[in-house]
Amino acid sequence: MKITRYYLMAITMITSVFAADPKGMAAIGAGLVVIGAAVGIGIFTSAAANATARQPEAAEDIRSTVNLPLFLLEGVAVLAIVVCILEVVI
């Protein structure tokens, strides 16, 4: 409970610093997008590695099944970063 309160205080201070300059929030948004994409790609890759370890004969099928969601996730992350960059520029 005590740690959560400190996190909330830190988030409040950070958002109050960037409240006067909304372009600063775009940098935080870009950072969150990168972290979220990295976690998602890590989960997909971990699941594929576990599935391949359990059934080595299905490795080609697992690899081809996992590739499309990974590419889509990476594409969404790139688009979100472009939107954050455009927010800073415009």
Steps between C-alpha positions, in 0.01 A plus 500: 500500500780737590692433177187557291455837664856598404440391142184710486686799641776459243251471214317809626823699509603386153163581348492839670842580355386408151154657535632838391672343201281231339781410262681345794216253542570375146843386619340309787249351257779387267680339791187315610440379145852361477471328837160352412620373164810347656292318762259373234776378272670333796181316595445382141860385466494321833180317410645398163819373663302297753279353227802412287670334797191289565446401135819537296338340196250790480766772511434621144125531560553680830747741345269585212203543734686735735656720230182684395398622849860604566512706181163658579609585853818659377304696239262636763796606714663682207175678415452608861853638514439690174185652652697606809772655283240686294350633823838649588562645154154639431 
